[in-house]
């Protein structure tokens, strides 16, 4: 046995099982997809026809929002004109779906007056506003406005035109309307904000959102403040709902401000999240929402592992009975493949966001057949060489060189199919194609660096070649005399 073969065999064993041990000791494991750990899936559809670039932009914004929510390994993809968002392991499904699909059309509008609830008897005047300041330099206003008639209807969200006067509500965290405002056309839009973060005021203990303005946004904001005037109020209109209507004490702002109001911690963080990652370029509506429980995901995982274990056991048993000692090569080779696959999937999950879905697990199970086929091709070639009167030792190299060309051709066909399937499909089918392609590449690698030197090692042992029950020669040749050392 050549020295290079020994080195390659030792090397691949050290790399595969060393990587497996390192992965286990690190405490990491493959990231599981929606169907294996539970979560939520939603299909979003634009309300109007848009081009491909607009959908791609919406996907990037949604992906940024989901990352900000801390969802592990989300899957966000396009299917025609629909956007499919899968959020594995999410706990607060309603909150996540609300943030993901929120259009976040943000306008800053001057307050023209307070409007009483629909159907209520209007007072002649309204008390001074009591909302906290909107910027670090603003304070409470001491103005009194006359209430418009009660027959004024609230402007529907779909009619929230930035250039028109509107009547919009302010709601509490339960969705109840607590105030209504008559608002003028928007003077500044959400694009004026460059960054936003939720902070708690150390003095009052209240949550708010501190934001920074772009250079153009600062100019537009100061122009609006000058037009509204000191003591006037500016409403923060987010998707047709007033988040706050603070008053101004100054008309000169240094490029930053703060949105305050009766915010809870979660509301402040959600608002900052939406503002930080911008408005969606198109209004989306939910088509379907699917929730997968964690228990159902675990059941699917257990069922998949059980099916894989049964199938793998039957394959190994068959190879041991048919090829005898060479079946041990198959068993150890599948162990090497499994160790490398587990380590690679875990590494890609932590670095590139790869998640293992039920379809991906199916791709791995199917790839076992591809891997075993490579062993069969090689072993059958050895059988032909031995029947022709060659020794096992001389047949290993000759048989492998011929068999490897067949293995490469078969794996190339499988890999091309996996690539085409990955490029032309979406969702779980892509996961199947990816893991099938990855397994095919591993098969080419292991066949050369493990199978060949391992068979050469067995070929040097009389026990593995001539023993009655495990002998390689007895398993490959019909007549034992046909195989000589």
N, C-alpha and C positions, 0 to 999 in steps of 0.2 A: 504493500500500500504506500503510495507516494506521500511524501511529507506534506505537500500542499493540500492533499485531500484531508489529512488528519487535522491540519490547521483550520481548514474551512469548516469541518464538522464541529470541532471544539468551539470555533468562533461563533457559529450560528446558535449553538446551544447556550453559550454564555450570554449572547446578546438577547435572545428570546426570553429565557427564563430569568436573566438578570433584570431585564426591563419589567417583567411581570412582578418580580419581588419589589423593585423600586416603586412601581405603581401602587402596589398594595400597602407598602410602608408609608407612602405619602398620604394615605387616607383618601385618595381620589378614586372615582369610579366613573364609568360612562354616563354621560348626561342622557336621561331618558326623555323621550318625546311625549306628546300629549296623550297618546293612547296607552302608554305604559305607566304614567304616573298621575294621570288625571289633569284637569285644567279646563280651559274654555277655547272654543273656536268660533269665529264670526266671519261671515261673508259680507263685505261692504260693496255697495254698488253706487256709482255716481248718479245723481238725479238728472244729469244732462250729459249729452255726448261730449266727450273730451278727447284730446289727442293722447298719444302714448307718453309723451314727455310729461304731461300734467299728472298722469297716473304714477309715473316713476317718481316724480317729486313728492306726491302724496305718500307713497310707500316709504320714502326716506324719512319724512317727517314722522310718520307713524312708528317707524323703527326706532327713531330717537326717543319718542315718548315712551315706548315700551321699555327701552333700556333704562330710562329714568325711573320707571316704576320698579325696577329691580327684578324683572321677570327673567328667569334663567332659560337661555337657549330658545327664544321665540322663533317661530317660522312664519315669515311674512312674504307672500308671493302673489303673483298675478295669474289670473286664469281668464283669458279674454279681457273683458272690461271690468271684471270683478277683482277685488282685493281680498285675499284670504289671510286672516290673522289667526295663528294658533299660539296660545299662551299656556304652556305646560306648567303645572305646579302652582298656578295662581290661586290665591286664597279668596280675595275679595273680587269676585267675578264682575259684579255690577259696576264697581268703581273703575276697574280696568277697562271694561268695554266703553264706559262713558268717556274716559280720557282718550282712548284710541280713536274713536270716531267723531270727537268733538271738532266742529269746523273751526272754532276759535276766531271768528271775525270780531276783532277788537277795535272799537271806536271810542274816542273821547269826545263827548258832546257837551255843549253848554246847557245848563239847566234853565229852562224858561219858567218853570213853576211846578208846584206840587199838585198832584191830581188825586182826589180821594178815591177810595175803592168804588168799583162799579156798583150802583144801586144805593150808595150811602148818601145821607143828607150832607151836603157840603158846608163846611164852616166858611165864614167870611174871610178868615185868614188862617194861615198855618203857622205853627210855632217855628222858631229858628231851628235850623238843622243842628242835629246833635252828633253827626258822624265825625269820627276823628279826622285829623289832618291828612292830606293826600301827599304831602312832600315834607322833607325835613324842615322847610321854612314856612309851612302853612299852618293855619289855626282855625278856630271856629268862626263862622260868620254870624253876624247879628242882623240878618235881613229878614223881612216878612214879605211873603208873596200871597197874592190872591188866588184862591183855588178856582180852577175852571169848572164849568158845569159837569155834573156827574154822567151825562150821556156820552161823554167821550170814551170811546172804546180803546182797549189796549191794542197796540199794533202787533199783528201776528209776526212771528220770527221770519217767515218767508217774505214779508213786506218791509223788513228793516233796511230801508234804503239809506245809505250813508249821506245822500244829498237832500233828504227830505226831513221835515219835522215829524217826530214820532212820539208816541206815548208808551213808555216801557215800565215794567214792574221791577221791584226789588223783592227778592225772596229770601226766606231763611233756609237753614240747612235741611228742613223737611219739605221744601218746595212750596210753602205757603206764602202768598203775597203779603208783604208787610208795608209796602209803599208803592206809589206810582208817580212817575215824573213826566212832565212835558219837556221834550228835549229838542234842541235845534239840530241842524245838519252837523255831521262830524267834521271837526276841524283838524283832528290828528287821528291817524290809523295805527294799528298795532305794529306795522313795519318800522315805526319810529323807535321801538324798543330793541336794544341790542342784547340785553341780558336781564335776568330776573331771578330772585331767590327769596325764599320764605324766611322771615326772621321774627323773633319775638322781641317786643319792646321791653327792655329791662326795667323801665320806669313804671309802665302801666301793666305789664304782663300780658299784653294783647298781641296776637299774631297779625302780621302784615306781610306785604310783598314789596321788597325794595327792587327798583328797576333802574337801569341805565339807558340813556337815550343815545341814538346815533347823532352825528353832527347835524345832519339835516333835520332829524327829529327834534333836536334841542331848539333849532330855529323855529320850527313849526309850533312846538309847545309854547315857547315864549310869545309867539304871535297870538296864539289862542288865549293865553293868560292875559295879555294886554287887551285883547278885544273883550273878554269877559269882565275884566276889571277886578280890582281888589275887593274882596267880600263876595264876589260871585261864586257860583258853584260849577263844577265840572263832573259829569257823570261818566263812570267807566262802564261802557256798554259791551258786554261779552255775549255774543250770539243772541242778542235781543233781550238780555236780562241785565239790569243794572246791578253791578257788584258793589258799588259804593258811589256816593254823590258828595264828595268833600267840598269844602269851601276854600278859597284862596286868601292868603294874607299878603302875598307879594306877587308880582308879575314877572319876576326875573328868576329863572331856574338855572342851576349850574350843570345841567346835563344828567341829572338823576332825580329820582323822586320815590315816593312810597305810597302804595295803595293800602289803606287801612279801613277797617270796618269791623263788623261783628263776625270775624273769621274764627273758625276752629283751626287747629293745627293742620288737619287734613285738607280743609278747604284752601288754606293759604298755600300749602305745598302743591296741591293740584293746579291752582291758578298759576303759580310760578312755573310749573312744569309746562303747561300749555303755552304760556307767554314766551318761555325760554326757547322753545323749539318751533315757534312760529305758527301761523295759520295754515290750514290745509287749503290748497289752491282750488278745491272743488268741494261742494257739499255732498257728503256721503250718507246713505241710509242703509240700515241693516236689512239684509235679506233673510239670513238664517243665523241662529245662535245655537251652538251645541255645547253642552256642558258634560264633561266626562268625570265621574267621581274617582277619587283616589283608589277606592276599593276595587272598582271595575278595572282600573289600570293595573293594579297588582294582580288581579285574577288573570288578566291577559298576559302579563309577564310570566306568571307561574305556568300557565298553559303553554306558552311558547317555549320556555325552558324544558318542560316535561317532554314536549314533542321533539325538540332537538336532541335531548338525552336518549330517548327511545330509538330515534332514527340512527344516531351515532353509534349506539351500542350494537344495533343489528348489523350495521356496515362493518364494524370492527370484528364482530363474530364471524361474519361471512368471510372476510379476508383472512382471518386466522385459520379457518377450516380449509379454505381453498389454497392459500399460498404458504401456510404453516409459518415458519420463522419470519418470512418476509411480511407476514401480517403484523409482526411486532414493529417493523419499519413504518408501516402505515399508521399504527397506533401512536408511536412516538412522533411521527411527522405531523399528525393531526394535533398532537399536544403542542408542538412547536408553532404551528399555524395559529392555534387558539391563543397562545401566550402573546404572540406578536399582534394579533388582531385586537385583543383586549387592551394592550398597552397603547396601540395606535388610536383606537377609538376614544380612549380616555384622554390621550394627549390632544387630539383634535377637538374634543369636546371642551377642554379647558382653554384652548388657544384660538380656535376658529369657530366655536359655536356649533359644532356638529352634535346632533342629538340622535340617539338610537330609537327608532320607532319600531312598531310591530312589523311593518313592511321591510325595514332594514334588517331586522332579525330574520325574517323570511329569506332575504337575499343571502345572508350568511349561511343559513341552513341549506339553501339550494347550492351554494358554492362548495359544500362538502362533496357533493356529487362530482363537481368539476375537478376537485383536488384528487379524489379517489380514482377518477378516470386516468389521471396522469400516472399514478402508481400502476394501474392495470396495463397501460400502454407499455411501460418500462418492463414490467414483470413478464408480459407476454412476449416481448422481444427477447428477453433472457431465455425464455422457454424455447423459442425458435433456435437460438444459438446453441443451447445445450443439446437439443434434439439433433442438431447437425454435427454433434460430436465434440464441441468445444468444451473446455473446462469452465467452471463458474468464474474462476479468477480472470481468465482471458475474456470471458463474455461480458463482464461488467462494463468495461470501457466501450467496447464495440457495440454492445446492445444499447448503451445509454446514448451514444452519439447519434444512432439512428432513431431511437425513440424520442430524443429531445426535439428533433425537428418536427415530429408529429405533435408533441406536446405544445410547442410554440405555435403551430398552426391552429390547433384547437383553442388554445387560450386567446390567440389573437382574434379569432372569430367571436368568442365569448366577450372579449373586452370591447370590440367594435359594437356589438349589440348593446352592451351596457352604456357606452357613450351615447349612441343614438337615442336610446330610451331616456337617458338623463337629460339630454338637450331638448327633446321634443315633448317631455311630459312635465307634470307639475305635481306638487303635494307628495303624498306618500310613495307614489311610483318612483319618484326621483330618489328617495331614500333606498328603495329596493335596488335600483340601478347602481347607485354609488357603492353600496356595500358589496354587490356582486362584482363590480369592477375592481374594487380594492382587494377582494379575495383572489381574483384572477391574477393580479400582479404578484401577490404573495406566493401563489402556486408556482409561477415561473421562477421566482427567487429560491424557494425552498427545494424545488426539484433539482436545481443545479448544486446548491451549497449544502444540502442535507441528504437527499435521497441517494444520490450517486456514491458519496463517500461512505454512507452508512451501509449500503449493500456491499461495497468493497470490504468493509470491516468484517461483516458476517461471512463473506466468502473466504476469509483466511482461517476460519474456525471450523474444525472437523465436526464439532458438535452441531453447529447450525447447518452444516451441509449434509451430514450423513446420519444424524440421529433418526430413529425410527418414526417418532411422532412429530418432530419439529424440523426435520432436515429440509434444507432449501432444495437440495437436489431431488429429493423425493416429492417435493411439492411442485417442482417445475418440469420434471421429466417423467415419462411413463415408465422407463426402464432405468433403475438406479445405475446400471453400468454405463449409461450414456453420459454421466457427469463425472468428471475426474478432477482432482485437485491439481 
